Amino acid sequence: MGAEPGGRTGQRAGQRAMAEQRAGQRAGQRAGRRAGAVVLLCALVAAGCTGHEDRPAPRSPSPTASPASPSLSAEPGGRTGSPGPGVSAAGCTGGGPTLREGRNTIRYGGLDRVYLLALPRGRGPHPVLFDLHGLGSNAADQAAYSRLPRRGAERGYVVITPQVAQGRLGWTLPRAYGPDDTGLLGALLERVERGACVDRGRVFAAGMSFGAGMSAALACATDSTTGSSTGSGTGGTTGESVAGRLAGVAAVAGLNIVPPCEHPAPVTLLAFHGTADTIVPYRGGHPFQNSTRRRALARLVTLPPVERSARAWAKALGCGAEDDVSAPAATVRLHRWTGCRGGASVRLYTLRGAGHTWPGAAGVPRLGPTDRDLDATKVILDAFDATPAR
């Protein structure tokens, strides 16, 4: 006896259901691999840029406040009248918290977060600069390696060097899962604005490696004041997001880690990258190209070439299609895009033969050669000095 028509229909329906289930499983596996690649990239960069083998700079003592350290609390006989547009009213007229140089903590998202603060002299208004370390590193190492806190403060910048949450390797990118680091930066900015006379239209970010990727990501506005799914600010200061309100970004050895968003805010964007970087390779491809220990994992991650990333940022910022190329030093090639939307600009400094290093900084042989023809710290500050308020 053959199967009844209803039975054949049931078999076909069951087969279709099984086929759909297998297709769903394959799609889930592909999505999982894509998500896993992002997580893996973070882990790989963390292993290659930091830790016992690849820490960018020897740890230096954190600066501490002293009687000679400047304090940017408003003085009783300080600035009078209403501050200009874009200037922090509370910090310029008095009544805000007293800010002290050195190591500080802020309660944010239920966590005690560490940051270093370098303060300029004078009443301002002062620009603000975030200095972001790489994965697995820390604020003290970044301050010593980039030299931005000391040299930035000498030029009148309030420099904030934050540190990732305890137990975390790196920053939580905007809209990613984890501690709300985008919101944390906003809370730090709010604290500085209440305690110092700062120019709210001249806020900048610079970073090394994954800190460079985080800095570039902050050129894009988030949908809300929080940058991740866990950022409530419970138990501490909350503030508006810093994402989307930066006037300038500097990415050292990490521009190609995070792709540009579709409509970034107009910014001055600088990038520095060595052609011999094998951790975040200049020509793109798999990271850790010389590492036998991590080669199998690295093959699961593919980064775009740095020049392609720079052109993508230039396109997103509405710059001209053609870039100007020059050689400001023997080992340096400069790609420059101008005529961008809202006065934005893009510059890529390609450093021939340099590794995963900060140009002009102390040499770290295990990260590759350090370019000596260019002082990235000076170039960054010069560019930010010339950037108008946004």
N, C-alpha and C positions, 0 to 999 in steps of 0.2 A: 504494500500500500504506500502510495506516494504521500508526500507532505501536502497539507491543505494550503490553499492560496494564502490564508492568513498567517500560516507558519512561515512561508517564504518571505512574506513582508516583514515579519518580525526578525528573521535572520538578517535581511538586508539592513533593517534599521539598526540592529546590533552591530553589524559590520561598519556602518557609517559612524556610529557612536565611538567604536574602537579606533577608527581612523582619525576622527576628530580629536580623541584623547591623545593619540600619538603625536598629532600635529601640534597640539597644545603643549605637550611635553617638550617637543623640539623647540618651539618658540620660547618656552620658559628657560630651556637650557641656553639658547642664544642670548636671551636677556640676562640670564645669570652670568654668562661669560663676559658680557659687556660691563655689567656692574662689577663683576670680579676684577676685570682689567683695571678699572679705576682704583679699586681698593689695593690691588696688586701694585699699581704704579706708585701709590703712596708708600707702600711698604718697601718697594725697591729703592725709591729715591731716598727714603729714610735710611736704609741700610748703606747706601752708597755715599751719602753726603755727610753723615753724622755717625755717632756712636764711637766706639773705641778706635775703630780703624780710620774713619774719615771725618772726624770732627774738624770743621773749618779753621778753628783758631783755638789756641790754648785758653783755658778758662782763666779769666782775670777777676780780681776782687771786684764786687759790685761797688759802684761809687756810693758813698754815704754822705748824708747831709752834715755840714759843719757850720760853725758860726760864720765862716766866710762864704758859705753857699748862698746864692741869691734866693730870695723868696719873692714870689710874684703876687702875694696878697696885696690888695690895693692899700696904699698908704692914706692916712687921714687927710693929708694935704695933697692928695693925688689929683688926677685928671678931673676936671669939672665940666659941666655941661653934658649934653647928650652925645653918646658915641655915634660915629658915622654909620651909614648903612653897611650891613654885613659884619659889623664889629660886635663882639660879645658884650652886651650891656652890663651884665652882672660883674664880670671881671674888670671892666674899665671904670666902673663907678664905685666899687667897693662892696663889702658885705658878703663876698664869697669865701670859700674855704681857703686856708693858707696852703700853698703848694710848696713842697720841699724836694730838693734834688735827691737822687739816689733810688734805693729800692723801696717800693711801696706795694701795698696790696689793695685790692678792691673786691668787694663781695658782689658777685654777679652770677645769676643762674644757679644759685645755691652753692657756689664754689668760691673759695678765696683765690683770686687770680693775682699773679705777681707781674709787676711792670717796673721799668726803670724810667726815671724822668730827668731830663737835662733841661735847665732853664737859662734863658738869656738874661742879660741885664737890661735895664731900661723898662719903660712903662708900656711900650707897644703902640699900636696893635701889632702882635707878633704872628707870623705864619706858624702852622703846626705840621710836624712831620712824624709819621709812623715809620719805624724801622723794624722790619719783620724777619725773624730768623728762619732758617731752613728746618726741615723735618729732623727731629731728634736732637736739635741744638737747643740753645737757651738764650735768654735775653743778654746775659753778661758776655757770652761769646760773641753774639752778634754786634754788641756795642763796641767791643774791642776790635772786631774784624772790619766792620764797615767804617768805623771812626765817625759816623754821622752824628752821634750825640754830642761829642766834643766840638767838632768843627761846625755843626749846624747851630749849636748854641752860640758859638762865637759870631755867627752871622745874624743872630737874632731869632732863630727858630726855637720853639718849644718842641723838643724831640721826645717822643714816647716810644719806648722799646718794650713791647709787651712780651709775655711768655705764654706758651700753650698751657692748657690745663694739666694738672698733675696726672701722670699716668698716660698721657696722650703723646703721640709722636709728632703730630703736626696740626696745622690749622684746619678748622672746619670751613670749607668753602661756602660761599653764599648758597642757600637753598639745599645744602647737604645735611645729612644726619650727623648729630654730635653736639658738643657744647657750642652755644651760639657765639662764635668768635666775631662775627660781623656786628652783632649787638654789643658785645664787649667793647669793641673799638669805639662804637658810638657812645657807650657809657663813659669811657675814658675821655673822649673828646668833650662830652658834656661837663665832666668834672673839671677839666682844664679850662673850659670856657667860663665856668663860674668862678675860678680862682685866679685867672690871668686875663689880661687884656689881649685878646687874640682876634685875628682877622678870619671870620668864619668862611670867607670866600677863598681863602688860600690854605687849604688842607691838602697834604701830600702823603704819599706812601711809597716806600722803597723796600725791597726785599731781596734775599738771596735764595736761589734754588726754589723750593716749594713756597718760601716766603715771597719770592718774585711772582709765582703763580697766584698767590693770594692777593698780592698788591694789584695785579692786573685785573683780577676778578672784581675788585672793589670799584673799578671804573664803571661797572654795570649796576644800575639801581635794582634793588630787590622789590618784591611785591608788597612788603610790609617792613616794619622797623626791625623785625627779627630776621636773621639770615638762615635759620635752620629750624628743624622741627622741635628742638628742645629748648629754645631760647625764650624763657619767660621772664628772666631777670629776677626771679623770686629770691627774696632775702637780700636784695642789694639795689644799687643804682640802676635805673633804666634810662635809656636815651635813644634819640633818633639814630637810625642807621647811618653809618658813614658811607655806605655803598651808594654810588651814583652822585656824590657831591665832591669828589676829589678834583682838584685843579691839575694835579700832575701825578704820574706814576713812573717809577724806575724799577726795571726788572733785570736783575743780574743772574745770568745762568739759569733762566727758567721761563722765558716768555712763551715757549712752545708747550708748557705743561697744561695750560688752561686755554681753550679757544675763546675768541672774542664773542661777546653777545651781539645781538642784531642791531641794537641801538644804544651803544655806550654814550655816556655823557662826554662832551668835548673835553679832552685832557691833553696835556703835554705828556707824551709817552716816550720814554727812553728805554732801550734795551741794550745789554752788553752780553756777548757770548763768545767763548773761545772755540776755534775750529777744531781743537784737539780735545774737547770735552767728551769723555767717554761715558760719563754718568748720565747727563742729559745731552745727548749728541746734537751737535750743530746741524748736521745733515739729516737729522731725523732717524727713524728706525728704532731698533730695540735699545733700551738703556743698558748700562753696564756691559759694554761691548768687550771689555778686557777682563771680565770677572768670570772665572771658571766655576766658582761656587754658586753664582746666581744666574748662570746662563740659561738654564732650563726655564726658570720663572720669567726672566727678562724677555724671552721669545714670545711671551703672551701679550706683551705691551708694545705698541708701535706709536712713536711720537712723530708729529709732522716736522719738516725742516724748519729751522728758525726763520729763514728768509721768507718762507711761505707764511708763517705765522705773522711776521711783521706786515706783510702785504695784506693779509686778512684784516689785521687791525686798521691799517690805513684805509681799506675799503669800507670797513664798518664806521670809521670816523669821517667818511665823506671826503677823503683826500684825493688829489689828482692821481691818475692812473700811472704816470711815470714818476720814478723816484730819481733824485739827484745823487750821484755817487762821487765821493771824494776820498782823499787819503790824508787825514789830519796828522798822521804819524807813520813811521816806516812799517809798523806791524798792524796798523789800524785802517780798516775800510769803513767809511760812514755812508749808509743809505739814509736819505732824508726825504720825507714826504711833507709837503706844505699845501697851502690852499685848502685846508680841511674845514669841515663844518664847525662854526662857532669859534674859530681861532685855534682849533686843535692842531697838533703836529705830531709826527712820528719820526723817531731817529733810532737806527740800529747800528751799533758799533760792533763790527766783526773784528775779532782779535786773532790774528794769524798765529797759530801754534800754541795758544793759551788753553789751559784746561778748565776744570770746573771751579773757577776761582774768581775773586773780586779784583778787577784791575787796579794795580797800585797798592794793594794791601800786602800784609806780611805773607811771605811764601809758605805754602803748605804742600810739600813735595808729593804726598800721596794723592792729592787732588789734581796734580798736573802743574805745568808751568803757570806762573803769574805774569801777566803782561806788565812791563815797566814803562812803556811809552805813553800810557794813558792813566790818569788818576780818576777813576770812576767817581769817587766821592766828590771831588772838585767839580767835575762835569755835571753831576746831578744837582749840586747846590747852585751852580751857575745857571742851569736851565730853570730850576725852580725860582730863583731870584727874578728871572726875566718873565715869569709866567704871571699874567694878570689874574685878578680875582675872578672866580667863576660865579 
